[in-house]
Amino acid sequence: MSASVPVQSTVITPLVTPFTAAGEVDLVAARALFRFTADTTGQLMIAGTTGEFPALDRAERRRLLELALEIAGPEAVMAHTGAPDAHTAAALTRDAVAAGATRIAALTPYYFAATEGELRDYFRRVREAAGEAELYAYLFPERSGIAVGPELFARLTADCGFAGVKLSGSPSVEVAAYRAALPAGFIVYSGSDALLTTVLDAGGAGVVSGCSGALPEPFLELAAAHRAGADADELACLQKRVDRVVALLGPSAGRIKHALIARGLPAGTARMTVGHPDERTAAEIEKLVADIAG
C-alpha cells in the first residue's frame, strides 16, 4: 500500500520477541505470535522496542522479518532497522529490503547526541538503502536521547523522503503539532496506546500499540466504533477497556509477555530487563486476560 493512502492501519502491533530458556530466538514461538497478530490487528512491526531489538543481532533480525513476511505478507509488515549508527542502520535496511520488506521504520541514532546535519546524514543513508520501500522515522527521545521537534522533523522530511513517522514517549501526545508542520497526507502514528481516538481526531493514522500484541480486542473494538461514528457514551465505555489494558500492561514487554502466556500463547523468555511482573501484578494480568479474552 503506497504512502499516498493516508491510513494504512489504525492499529499496528510491535511484537515481542520470544526467546528459549537458553536465550536463543524461538522461531517456533515467534510463528505462533506472528500468526495471532496477523489474524487480529493484521499489522506487524518486527524488531521494535517491544521486540528487544538492541539485543538482537543482524541475522536474528532478518530471520524474524522473513518469518513475518512469510506469514503476513509485505503489506502487513513494518521492519524496524534503527541502530546507533548509519552504517549499521543502512545494512539492516538493505537486509530488510532483500527479505521483501516494503515498509521500513528507523529509530534515530541513539546513545550519543546528534546535530541536525548528522541526523540528516543518518536518515539519508537509510533512505538510500531502502530503495523503493517506504521509510518511517521513529522518534523516541526518552530512549534515544535525541529530541526531534516538529519543525526540525519537517526539515528532515524535506531532505530524507519519509512516508511517515512514529511518535513515542513525549512526542506521542503531539500528533497535531507534527501534522501541522508536515505536508498534507503525511502519515503520523502515535506510540501511546491509550490515545487512539485522540490521535485519529488530530489527523493521525492510528497507534503503534505494544499492548495490542497480547490483548488486541479493546483496541480493535474502539477503532471500529470510532470509524462507524459511535456516540460519545459508547466511545467512552470502550475507552475504559483500553485504559484498563494500558494501565496494567504498558509500557512493559515483560507484562505483555505474561499476558500472552496467560492467554495460551508462547511468549518465551527475555534477553533484556523487560519489567517482568511481580506475583500480585501477574495475578492481576491473568484476571485481565480472562475478562477480555475469555
N, C-alpha and C positions, 0 to 999 in steps of 0.2 A: 504494500500500500504506500503510495507516494506521500511526500511531505505536503503536497497541496491539499490533502484531506485533513481538515482541522482537528478531528478527533479519531485517533486510531483505536483506542480502547479507553474506557472510563477507569478501569482498574487494572494495573499491571502488577504482577506479583514477583518481587525479588526473592528467589528461592534460597532456602538454607542449603548448605552442602552437608550431606551425611558422611560420616567417617566411621570406619570399623573401630573395634576396641584397640587395635594396633595402631590407629591413627592414619590409616590409608583411606583414600576416597572410595566410598562404597557405591559403585555404579549400579548394582542391583537395586539398592535402596533409592538411589537417585532416579532410576527409571520409574519406580512407583510414585515418587513425589512429582516428577515432571508430568506423568500421565494424569495424576489427580488435578494439577493446576491446569493442564491443557483442557480438561473436562469441566472446569469451573470458571475461573476468570478468563481462561483462554489466552492469557498473555504472560510470558515468562521472561524475567530478567535473570541472566546467568552470571555468576561470579560478581554479584554486587556486594554491598556492605553486609547484608544479612547472610550472604554466602561465604563470609570469611575470606574474601579474595586475597588479603595480604598474606595469608598462609598457604595459598595455592601456587604451585609452580606453573610454568608456561605450558607444559604438556598436560597437566591436570585441567587447566582452564580450557584447553582445546578439547579434551575428551568429554568434559561436561557439556560444552557447547554442541559438539557433534551429536551427543545423545539427545539434547533438547531439540535440535533441528530435525533429527530423525523422527522424534515423537510428535512434535507440534508444527513443524514447517517454518520457513523463514519469516512469514508474515506475523507469526505469533511469538517470535523470539527477539529479544534485545540482548546483545552481548556487551558486557562491561569490560573495557580494555584499559581503564585508567591505571597509572603507575606513577612512581615518584619522579620519573624522568621521561623525556620524549623518546629516547632510543627504545626503551622497553615498551612504552605505550604504543609506539608505531609497530614494533614487532608483534605485539599481541593483537593489534588491529589487523595486520596482514594475515595472521593465523586465522582470525575470526572470518575474514572475507574469504579466505581459501576454503574454510569449512562450509561456507554457504550463507553466512550471516548477511542480512541486508539492512540491519539497524544496529548501530554501534553507539554505546554511551561511554564517555570517558570522564572520569573524575579529573579535576585539576591536578597538577603535580602536588605532592604533599611532603610534609616534614619541614623543608626549608621554605623561607619566604621567596616570593617571585615578583619581579617587576612586570609591568604591563607588556613590555617587549618580550620577556621570557614566556609569559603566558601565551602571547600571540605565536611565538615560535613553536611552543609545545603543541598547541592545537592545529597549527598549520601542518605540522609533520604528521599528526594523527589524521587530519583531513586528507592529506596526500595518500597515506596508507589505506584509507577507507575506500578509495576509488569511487565507485558509483553508489556505495552504501550511504544511507542517511546517517548523519552524525549528530548526537545529542550531547551537549555539555552536562556535566554533573557537578553541581555546586554544593559543597557541604563544608563550610568554614570551620565548624567545630571539630571535624575530623582531619581536614586537610591543613588547617592553619592558614588558609588563603581565602580572604573575602573578595568576592567579585560582585559589586553592586550593579543595579540596573543599567546605569549609564556606561560603566566600563564593559559590562557584558554586551550591550548594544554595539559598542565599538568593535569588540572581538567578533561578534556575529557578522558584521560587515566584511571582516577580513578572512574569516575562517569557514564560512559556508555551513553554519549549523542549521539543522532542520528543527531543532527544539532544545529544551533544557529541562532537567530535573532539579528542583529546588529542595534541598534538605536542610535540616537544622533551622537556624534563624531565618534564612530566606524563604522557607516553606510557607510562611504566612504573608509573603509579599508578592503574591501572584499578580495582583492588579498593577503594582508598580513595575514589575518586569514586563507585563503585557503592554503597558503604556509606552515603554521605551523601545519596544520591538515592532517589526513590521506586522501588518495585518496577516492573519493566518498562521503566525509563528506558534509552534506547539509548546505549551508550558504545562509541565506536570509538577505537582507538589509531593514531597515525601511525607507529608503529615496525614496519616491515615484517617484521622477523625474529621478532617476538613473537606470532605468530598463535595458536599453541596456548595460550600463557600467557594471552593476552587472553581467549580463549574459556573457559578453565578458571576465570578470575577473574570470569566473568559478563558479559564484554564481548561485543559483537555481531561483532567482527572487526577488520580493519585497513584503513586507507586507505593503499594501497601505491603509491608512485610507481614503484618498480621493476617492478611488475606491468604497467606500460604497455608495457614492452619485452619482458619475459620473464614472462608470467603463468603458465606451465606449472607451475613448482615450487610456487607459492602455491596453485593450484587443486588440485594433487595432495595437498598436505599438508592442505588444508581437507577434501577428500573423505575422506581416510584418518581424520582426527580424527572426522568426522561418523559414519563407519562403525564406530568403536570399535576401530581398529587397535591392535596391541600396541605396547609401548614401543620395541622394536627397529625396527619399521617406521617409526614416527614419527620416531625419531632419524635414520634414514637419509634420510628425506625432508627433515628439518630441515637436514641438512648441505647439501642442494642449495639451499634457501632462503638459508642463511647465506652460501654462495658468491656468490650473486647480490647480496645486500645489501652484502657486503664490497666488491664491485667497483663497483657502480653507485650506491649510496646514501650520503648524500643529495645527488645531483648531477644537475640537469636536463641538464647538458652530457654526462655519461656515459650517461644514459638515451637521449638523442638519438643518440649514437654507436651504441648497441646497436640502436636502431630502424633506423638506416641499414644496419647490418651484417646485419640480417635482411630487408632489402629494402623497408623502409617509408620514406616520405618525411617525415623529421623536420624538414627545413628548417634554417634558421639560428636564432640567438637575438638578442634585443634587450638582455638584461641580461647581467651577468657570471655565467655559469652553471657554471663549473668544467669547461670542455672538457678532455678527457684529453690527456696528453702522448703521444708516439709509443709508448712502451713500454706504457702503460696502455691505449691504443687497441688494440694488438695483443692484449692480454690479454682485453679485452672481446670482440673478434672471435672469439677461441677459445672464450670462454664461450658466446657465441651459437651457434656451430657445435656445441658439445657438447650444449646444451639444446634448441635449436630445430631442429637438424639442417640 
